[in-house]
Amino acid sequence: MKTVFILKGDPFSWKAHEAFRIAVAVGMNHEVSFVFIRDGVYTLTKWSPEELGIESFEKFYEILEHVNIELIVEDASMQERGLKETDFVREVRVLSAEEISQLINESEAVYVW
């Protein structure tokens, strides 16, 4: 089953952690495309959440190597925030809004956070 997770909110809320947790569970048995748009792109950048009293995403990044999850960043969201692919902690695939829309249309389930 093809599934898309979309994280559009900032990484400071509970939504980012919950989206990762559920995506990992789904990614154990299904193909998951995890799309980061708007402020959600900051979740994958090289920042230190623990310095702000927020749990690190490091354990999720480690698990990604064992599940079927592809990290995708929307090009416009990345560019609007002055980010480059080298700013991310993991390898990402950069897609346009049109390509992401096509990915969503081809999926059997979509979760938006």
C-alpha positions in Angstrom: 0.0 0.0 0.0 1.3 3.4 -1.0 0.9 6.0 1.8 1.8 9.7 2.0 2.4 11.6 5.2 2.5 15.4 5.0 4.0 17.5 7.7 3.2 21.2 7.2 3.6 22.5 10.7 6.7 23.6 12.6 8.8 20.9 14.4 8.1 22.4 17.8 4.7 20.9 18.2 3.7 17.3 19.2 2.5 16.8 15.6 6.0 16.3 14.2 6.8 13.6 16.7 3.4 11.9 16.3 3.7 12.0 12.5 7.2 10.3 12.6 6.0 7.7 15.1 3.0 6.7 13.0 5.0 6.9 9.7 7.6 4.5 11.1 4.8 2.0 12.2 3.2 2.2 8.7 6.6 2.0 7.0 7.3 -1.4 8.5 4.8 -3.0 6.1 4.0 -0.4 3.5 5.6 2.1 1.1 5.6 5.6 2.8 6.4 8.9 1.2 6.9 11.5 4.0 6.5 15.0 2.5 7.6 18.1 4.3 6.0 21.4 3.2 5.8 24.9 4.6 7.4 25.1 8.1 7.5 21.3 8.2 10.8 21.5 6.2 12.5 22.8 9.3 12.0 19.4 11.0 14.7 17.9 8.9 17.3 20.7 9.3 20.4 20.6 11.4 19.1 22.2 14.6 19.2 21.0 18.3 15.7 20.6 19.6 17.0 19.4 22.9 18.5 22.8 23.5 14.9 24.1 23.5 13.6 21.4 25.8 12.1 19.4 22.9 12.8 15.7 22.4 15.3 15.0 19.6 14.3 13.4 16.3 17.5 11.4 16.2 15.9 8.1 17.1 13.5 8.5 14.2 16.4 9.2 11.8 18.1 6.0 13.0 14.9 3.9 12.4 14.5 5.3 8.9 17.2 3.0 7.7 15.1 -0.1 8.6 11.7 0.9 7.2 10.4 1.9 3.8 10.1 5.6 4.2 11.3 8.2 1.6 11.8 11.8 2.8 10.5 14.4 0.4 10.8 18.2 0.6 8.7 20.6 -1.5 11.1 22.8 -3.5 9.1 26.0 -3.0 9.0 25.6 0.8 12.7 24.9 0.9 13.5 27.9 -1.3 11.2 30.3 0.5 13.1 29.5 3.7 16.5 29.8 2.1 17.3 26.1 2.6 19.5 23.9 0.5 19.7 20.1 0.4 22.9 20.2 2.4 20.9 21.8 5.3 19.1 18.6 6.0 20.2 15.9 8.4 19.2 13.1 6.0 19.1 12.7 2.3 15.9 14.1 0.9 14.2 14.0 -2.5 13.1 17.5 -3.6 9.9 17.6 -5.6 7.6 20.4 -7.0 4.1 20.9 -5.7 2.8 19.3 -8.9 4.9 16.2 -8.4 3.8 16.0 -4.8 0.2 16.3 -6.0 0.7 13.4 -8.4 2.3 11.3 -5.6 -0.8 12.0 -3.4 -3.1 11.0 -6.3 -1.3 7.7 -6.7 -1.5 6.9 -3.0 -4.0 4.8 -1.2 -3.9 6.8 2.1 -2.8 10.3 3.0 -2.2 11.7 6.5 -1.8 15.4 7.0 -0.1 16.9 10.1 
